[in-house]
Amino acid sequence: MQAAVNLLGFESSLLKGGFPMAILKRKNKIPLGIYVHVPFCRSKCQYCDFYSLTTKDDKLLDSYIDAMCAHIKEAGSLAPSYRVDTVYFGGGTPTFFGAEGLAVLLTAIRRSFDVANDAEITFEANPDSVSDKLLRRLRAEGFNRVSLGIQCDDDAILQKIGRPHNYAQAVSAVDRIRKAGFRNLSLDLMYGLPGQTLEGWESTLRRVLSLNPEHVSCYGLKVEERTPLYQYKDLCNLPDDDLQADMYLAAVEILRTKGYRQYEISNFAKKGLVSRHNMKYWLGGEYLGFGPDASSDFGGKRFTMVRDLLAYIDGVKNGGSVITEMQEIPRRERAGEYLMTRLRTTNGINQAEYEKYYLLPFAPLEEAMERFAKQGLASKAPDGRWYLSPEGFLVSNSIITDLLLIQENTVPLAKKRY
């Protein structure tokens, strides 16, 4: 199938010698994450900017499964030196797709890739999209982590933002998930919602935490231009930036007192239960994305699939390109990404690894971090790592911009072609 060469754009590199044979023959396999985009929903939320459709056309769903399986098979042939240790089904609403479709795709991944026995395998769900039968099937297929989108416990607010469920359904969904045998549950929450108060947000947190999830994600509402909410954003009583900041800091404190460690700007987990898949994005791991608008970072290249379901299906089936953009990332640019992604996490940045991998001096960055520390925005761990405080996370864009400007003006520690 000619698509084998075109789907990932590696005809000249992987298949004709450009990809280092040392990597292809490596005995110790490279960890790899896989993201599967399921672009189907019951309805579109008012704030959602992700690529998704509200169709339930069985023929279209079947065509999508066929295309995805073909894409996964071809990509697997290009990754013999990798071991998949995380798989994440996102959307859209993957469970709206149905248990059978998800099971078929996971089977295709297992047949095409070397999947670790202890791989973290996650699916996203909405409270209204799960049933006992679906959950039992997915658990039996090997899914072991659920990310449930609750967002809020106030039914009036849920209705305003277009969520297709109420809070009672969320509580019921958690109960169903536990009864099906899942022991790793993440709950998604949002703050800065229309009409939401600080007191209401704090109450939401305490009420949701009584459900005892292993992981919690708290995202501040961002009003994107191509969403329905953008059209009437000035009319729906959105909390201002200062109130959103107060809500964020309240979440950090409440979650801390309940035993959740903050490990990334928006993510909190009980000990040992961070999202292993998402950490790949933040710590520079490799991953492959399948489906329209899915992104990948693989073999030294970053690429994104076409944001069009029909174009994606046609490209896979007929051997055409399904990639809208691809680029090789120079070492210095990777160094900038190291700062941007690592400072999203409490792992932070480290002199030894920065200088080893990017051959740039860390001292100018450390001087800046010392200044931020005096302002209460950063801290230095005993092992020398620098990381941002919760207050620093609030202004992380400004901090990272300053660090990138400093980085641009540094001279490499050793001469090396970038």
Residue pairs with C-beta under 8 A, 6 or more apart in sequence:
1 70
1 74
1 319
2 319
3 70
3 71
3 74
3 315
3 316
3 317
3 318
3 319
3 320
4 74
4 77
4 78
5 11
5 15
6 315
6 319
6 320
6 321
6 322
7 71
7 74
7 75
7 315
7 316
7 321
7 322
7 323
8 14
8 74
8 75
8 78
8 288
8 296
8 298
8 303
8 323
9 301
9 303
9 321
9 323
9 326
10 19
10 78
10 299
10 301
12 18
13 19
13 299
13 301
14 78
14 299
15 78
19 299
23 30
23 81
24 80
24 81
25 81
26 81
29 81
29 82
29 83
29 114
30 81
30 82
30 83
30 286
31 82
31 83
31 85
31 280
31 285
31 286
32 79
32 82
32 83
32 84
32 85
32 113
32 285
32 286
32 287
32 288
32 298
33 84
33 85
33 86
33 87
33 88
33 277
33 280
33 285
33 286
33 287
33 288
34 84
34 86
34 87
34 88
34 109
34 113
34 287
34 288
34 289
34 290
35 87
35 88
35 90
35 277
35 287
35 288
35 289
35 290
35 294
35 295
36 68
36 87
36 88
36 89
36 90
36 94
36 105
36 109
36 289
36 290
36 291
36 294
37 51
37 90
37 91
37 92
37 289
37 290
37 291
37 292
37 293
37 294
37 305
38 89
38 90
38 91
38 92
38 93
38 94
38 96
38 97
38 101
38 102
38 291
39 50
39 51
39 52
39 53
39 91
39 92
39 291
39 292
39 293
39 309
40 52
40 53
40 54
40 55
40 56
40 61
40 91
40 92
40 93
40 96
40 97
41 52
41 53
41 54
41 91
41 92
41 93
41 96
42 54
42 93
42 96
42 126
42 128
42 129
42 164
43 54
43 162
43 164
44 52
44 54
44 162
44 228
45 161
45 162
45 163
46 160
46 161
46 162
46 227
46 228
46 229
47 161
47 162
47 221
47 222
47 223
47 224
47 227
47 229
48 227
49 224
49 226
49 227
50 91
50 92
50 293
51 92
51 292
51 293
51 307
52 91
52 92
52 93
53 92
53 309
60 309
61 97
61 98
61 101
63 313
64 309
64 313
65 101
65 104
65 105
66 317
67 312
67 313
67 316
67 317
68 105
68 108
68 290
68 291
68 316
69 104
69 105
69 108
70 316
70 317
71 290
71 316
71 322
72 105
72 108
72 109
72 112
72 113
72 290
73 108
73 111
73 112
75 112
75 288
75 290
76 109
76 111
76 112
76 113
77 112
78 299
79 113
79 288
79 298
80 114
82 113
82 114
82 286
83 113
83 114
83 115
83 116
84 109
84 113
84 114
84 115
84 116
84 119
85 116
85 118
85 119
85 120
85 276
86 119
86 120
86 121
86 122
86 276
86 277
86 280
86 287
87 106
87 109
87 115
87 119
87 120
87 121
87 122
87 277
88 122
88 123
88 277
88 278
89 102
89 105
89 106
89 122
89 123
89 124
90 124
91 97
91 124
92 124
93 124
93 125
93 126
93 129
94 102
94 123
94 124
94 125
95 102
95 123
95 124
95 125
95 126
95 129
95 130
95 134
96 126
96 129
98 134
99 133
99 134
99 137
99 138
99 141
100 137
102 123
102 138
102 141
102 143
103 137
103 138
103 141
106 121
106 141
106 142
106 143
107 141
109 115
120 144
120 145
120 184
120 275
120 276
120 277
121 142
121 143
121 144
121 145
122 143
122 144
122 145
122 146
122 147
122 186
122 275
122 277
123 138
123 143
123 145
123 146
123 147
124 146
124 147
124 148
124 149
125 146
125 147
125 148
125 149
125 173
126 148
126 149
126 163
126 164
126 165
127 148
127 149
127 150
127 165
127 169
127 170
127 172
127 173
128 164
128 165
128 169
128 173
130 173
130 176
130 177
131 176
132 176
132 179
132 180
135 176
135 177
135 179
135 180
135 182
136 180
136 181
138 180
139 180
139 181
139 182
143 182
144 182
144 183
144 184
145 182
145 184
145 185
145 186
146 177
146 182
146 184
146 185
146 186
147 186
147 187
147 188
147 217
148 170
148 173
148 174
148 177
148 185
148 186
148 187
148 188
149 163
149 188
150 167
150 170
150 187
150 188
150 189
150 208
151 158
151 161
151 163
151 188
151 189
151 190
151 193
152 158
152 161
152 163
152 167
152 189
152 190
152 193
152 196
152 204
153 167
153 170
153 203
153 204
153 207
153 208
154 167
154 196
154 200
154 204
155 166
155 167
156 195
157 193
157 194
157 195
157 196
158 165
158 166
158 167
160 193
160 194
160 195
160 236
161 190
161 193
161 194
161 229
162 228
171 211
174 185
174 187
174 211
174 213
177 185
178 185
183 214
184 214
184 215
184 273
185 213
185 214
185 215
186 213
186 214
186 215
186 216
186 217
186 275
187 208
187 211
187 213
187 215
187 216
187 217
188 217
188 219
189 204
189 205
189 208
189 216
189 217
189 218
189 219
190 218
190 219
190 220
190 221
191 201
191 218
191 219
191 220
191 221
191 239
191 244
191 247
191 248
191 251
192 220
192 221
192 238
192 239
192 243
192 244
192 247
193 221
193 238
193 239
194 236
194 237
194 238
195 236
195 237
196 239
196 247
197 239
198 243
198 246
198 247
198 250
201 247
201 250
201 251
202 250
202 254
205 218
205 250
205 251
205 254
205 255
206 254
208 216
209 216
209 254
209 255
209 258
214 269
214 270
214 273
215 267
215 268
215 269
215 270
215 273
215 274
215 275
216 255
216 260
216 267
216 268
216 269
217 266
217 267
217 268
218 248
218 251
218 255
218 266
218 267
218 268
219 266
220 244
220 247
220 248
220 266
221 238
221 244
223 229
223 230
223 233
223 238
224 230
229 236
239 247
245 394
248 390
248 393
248 394
249 390
249 391
249 394
252 262
252 390
255 262
255 268
256 262
259 270
260 268
260 269
260 270
261 268
261 269
261 270
261 271
261 346
262 268
262 346
262 390
263 269
263 274
263 279
263 345
263 346
263 347
264 274
264 278
264 279
264 282
264 344
264 345
264 346
265 344
265 345
265 393
265 396
267 274
267 275
267 278
269 275
277 287
279 285
279 345
280 286
280 287
281 287
281 341
282 341
282 342
282 344
282 345
282 347
283 341
283 342
283 345
283 347
284 334
284 337
284 338
284 341
284 342
285 297
286 297
286 298
286 299
287 296
287 297
287 298
288 296
288 298
289 295
289 296
289 304
289 305
290 305
291 305
291 312
292 305
292 306
292 307
292 308
292 309
292 311
292 312
293 304
293 305
293 306
293 307
294 304
294 305
295 302
295 303
295 304
295 305
296 302
296 303
296 304
300 328
300 329
301 326
301 327
301 328
301 329
302 326
302 327
302 329
303 323
303 325
303 326
303 327
304 323
304 324
304 325
304 326
305 312
305 322
305 323
305 324
306 312
306 315
306 322
306 323
306 324
307 324
311 322
312 322
314 320
315 321
315 322
316 322
329 337
330 418
331 358
331 359
331 416
331 418
332 358
332 360
332 407
332 418
334 357
334 358
335 354
335 357
335 358
335 360
335 407
336 404
336 407
338 349
338 354
338 357
338 358
339 349
339 365
339 400
339 403
339 404
339 407
340 400
340 404
342 348
342 349
343 349
343 387
343 388
343 396
343 399
343 400
343 403
344 393
344 396
345 387
346 387
347 385
347 387
348 381
348 385
348 386
348 387
348 388
349 365
349 369
349 385
349 386
349 387
350 383
350 384
350 385
350 386
351 362
351 366
351 384
352 384
354 360
354 362
354 365
355 361
355 362
355 413
359 412
359 413
359 414
359 416
360 407
360 410
360 412
360 413
361 410
361 411
361 413
364 406
364 407
364 409
364 410
365 386
365 403
365 406
365 407
366 386
368 402
368 403
368 406
369 378
369 380
369 386
372 378
372 388
372 392
372 399
373 379
373 380
376 389
376 391
376 392
377 388
377 389
377 391
377 392
377 395
377 399
378 386
378 387
378 388
378 389
378 392
378 399
379 386
379 387
379 389
380 386
381 387
388 396
388 399
392 399
